[in-house]
Amino acid sequence: MPTKKSKKKITPKIVDIVEEKTTTPRTAKIVLFVFGVGPLILMCLFLFSNGFFNSPR
């Protein structure tokens, strides 16, 4: 006996999920600042606190 395969209907929920994951320019700027400029500032603060930029006398 052959078996019947059921077909599922695709719901429009997939479209809603795609619209929620859009990147705005504001979030892109925040991410670039945190991961780009943030580590540079932290490294400079660390080096200043350890006296890296002081002249050896």
C-alpha positions as CSV (number, residue, x, y, z in Angstrom):
1,M,0.0,0.0,0.0
2,P,1.4,3.4,-0.9
3,T,1.6,6.0,1.9
4,K,0.4,9.5,1.5
5,K,2.8,12.3,2.3
6,S,1.3,15.3,4.1
7,K,2.3,18.8,3.0
8,K,2.6,21.6,5.5
9,K,1.6,25.1,4.8
10,I,4.3,27.7,5.2
11,T,3.2,30.5,7.6
12,P,4.2,34.1,7.2
13,K,6.1,34.0,10.6
14,I,9.4,33.8,8.7
15,V,8.9,37.2,7.3
16,D,8.3,38.7,10.7
17,I,11.5,37.2,12.1
18,V,13.6,38.6,9.2
19,E,12.2,42.1,9.8
20,E,13.2,42.0,13.5
21,K,16.9,41.4,12.7
22,T,17.6,44.5,10.7
23,T,20.6,46.6,11.7
24,T,20.2,50.3,12.2
25,P,23.0,52.8,11.7
26,R,22.8,53.7,15.4
27,T,23.5,50.1,16.5
28,A,26.3,49.8,14.0
29,K,28.0,52.9,15.3
30,I,27.7,51.7,18.9
31,V,29.3,48.3,18.0
32,L,32.1,49.9,16.1
33,F,32.9,52.3,19.0
34,V,32.8,49.5,21.6
35,F,34.9,47.0,19.7
36,G,37.1,49.5,17.8
37,V,37.9,52.5,20.0
38,G,37.1,51.0,23.4
39,P,40.1,48.6,23.4
40,L,42.5,51.4,22.3
41,I,41.3,53.6,25.2
42,L,41.7,50.7,27.7
43,M,45.2,50.0,26.4
44,C,46.3,53.6,26.7
45,L,44.9,53.8,30.3
46,F,46.7,50.6,31.2
47,L,50.0,51.9,29.8
48,F,49.7,55.3,31.5
49,S,48.9,53.6,34.8
50,N,52.1,51.4,34.6
51,G,54.3,54.4,33.7
52,F,55.0,53.4,30.1
53,F,55.1,57.0,28.8
54,N,57.2,58.4,31.6
55,S,60.8,59.2,30.7
56,P,63.4,57.1,32.5
57,R,65.5,59.2,34.8
